[in-house]
Amino acid sequence: MTNTFHAITVEGAAEAYVRSRGKARYLSIEQAIRAIRTLMPACRTSDHELEEMLAAACIVQGVPVAFEVATADSSETKSSS
């Protein structure tokens, strides 16, 4: 018996994460990026690129998304559906 491991792309990881959160109230971009970086520690994709991939996957899947924006004074959350 042989074990076959399939390579996962960053895009595939982003899409899978969004699908896994389909019934959630919203998807947190910050948490999604942290999860992808944990799954793929050698990932060279920038946070901005990951944010764009995740947002696009949310649009396709119809999942509301929250963009956390860090400012100099405070941290705020912007939500989009």
C-alpha positions as a printed Julia matrix, in Angstrom:
81×3 Matrix{Float64}:
   0.0    0.0    0.0
   1.31   3.44  -0.87
   0.34   6.78   0.53
  -0.17   9.6   -1.91
   0.05  13.16  -0.71
  -1.29  15.84  -2.97
   0.5   19.15  -3.14
  -1.71  22.02  -2.05
  -1.37  25.46  -3.56
  -1.85  28.69  -1.66
  -4.95  29.35  -3.76
  -6.28  25.9   -2.9
  -5.64  26.49   0.8
  -7.49  29.83   0.66
 -10.47  28.3   -1.13
 -10.59  25.34   1.26
 -10.47  27.65   4.28
 -13.36  29.74   2.94
 -15.42  26.62   2.16
 -14.79  25.35   5.7
 -16.23  28.59   7.11
 -19.29  28.7    4.84
 -21.84  28.56   7.67
 -20.01  31.02   9.92
 -21.39  34.5   10.53
 -18.4   35.93   8.66
 -14.84  35.06   7.7
 -12.04  36.92   9.46
  -9.25  37.7    6.99
  -6.77  38.01   9.86
  -7.62  34.54  11.22
  -7.62  33.03   7.73
  -4.14  34.37   6.97
  -2.88  33.08  10.32
  -4.36  29.63   9.58
  -2.81  29.48   6.1
   0.59  30.57   7.46
   0.34  27.8   10.09
  -0.55  25.21   7.45
   2.1   26.48   5.02
   4.97  28.01   7.02
   7.2   28.32   3.93
   4.55  30.31   2.04
   6.13  33.33   0.32
   2.82  34.93  -0.66
   2.36  38.36   0.93
  -0.45  39.05   3.38
  -1.97  41.44   0.82
  -2.0   38.72  -1.85
  -3.53  36.26   0.6
  -6.16  38.85   1.52
  -7.09  39.24  -2.16
  -7.3   35.46  -2.68
  -9.46  35.02   0.4
 -11.75  37.91  -0.52
 -12.22  36.52  -4.04
 -13.02  33.06  -2.64
 -15.53  34.64  -0.22
 -17.28  36.38  -3.11
 -17.49  33.15  -5.11
 -18.76  31.16  -2.1
 -21.11  33.9   -0.85
 -19.39  34.09   2.53
 -19.46  37.46   4.37
 -15.95  38.71   5.07
 -14.41  40.96   7.75
 -11.31  42.96   6.91
  -9.44  43.88  10.08
  -7.63  47.17   9.65
  -4.88  48.15  12.05
  -4.46  51.89  12.44
  -1.89  53.87  14.39
  -4.44  54.71  17.1
  -6.52  51.55  17.3
  -7.67  48.39  15.61
 -11.0   48.3   13.86
 -12.97  45.77  11.84
 -14.67  46.46   8.54
 -17.3   43.96   7.48
 -18.52  43.3    3.96
 -21.06  40.88   2.56
